[in-house]
Amino acid sequence: EAGVAQSPRYKIIEKRQSVAFWCNPISGHATLYWYQQILGQGPKLLIQFQNNGVVDDSQLPKDRFSAERLKGVDSTLKIQPAKLEDSAVYLCASSFQRGGPDTQYFGPGTRLTVL
Amino acid sequence: DQQVKQNSPSLSVQEGRISILNCDYTNSMFDYFLWYKKYPAEGPTFLISISSIKDKNEDGRFTVFLNKSAKHLSLHIVPSQPGDSAVYFCASKGNTGNQFYFGTGTSLTVIP
């Protein structure tokens, strides 16, 4: 079974530029998550999708971050414009269903450096 | 507000000995707990979980213990192997929604 795929793996941009990350979850997984992991911290949830609907985006900085999951499969996370403090690893995860004990499977992450 | 805390940022253990990683949580509504293992340049991978109806769950060399009254869980690795060297994150979730809260991680080094 293929795992969660993410691209690009690394991205370096200057502040105020835009950037987009892509995630393809495990086939059949209805729930998709985007996390931000700043160096030395644990992953922090940015947004959670159930199929193509948003379940939780309470911690997404909506003035600059946006995410979509068209057709309930792939997802993109965009930052526009980027700030220095956005430097982090952006992790995508998926799980089979929402609710109840359910393990999340993570992709390798995209390491973003904002200069 | 850090709802899940791992107070030891690092731990070194001799190969063959027991590794004990600790995690504390503050939210009494959390009812499901997981441990993830992370190698450099990779995403976290699921290791073991436990629900609040249990106080112990074992999988091979890995055992997770849950003390609900103390809001504390621990991961025991016996015997520790050099390949276990990684960062370990604990995560917790409540019985509503599916948001997991992660600790800051403990870097385990198993010395051959």
Interface residues (C-beta under 8 A of the other chain):
Chain A: V4 Q6 T31 G40 Q41 G42 P43 K44 L45 Q48 V55 D56 L91 A93 S95 R98 G99 P101 D102 T103 Q104 Y105 F106 G107 P108 G109
Chain B: V4 Q6 Y32 L34 Y36 A41 E42 G43 P44 T45 F46 S49 S51 F89 A91 G97 N98 Q99 F100 F102 G103 T104 G105
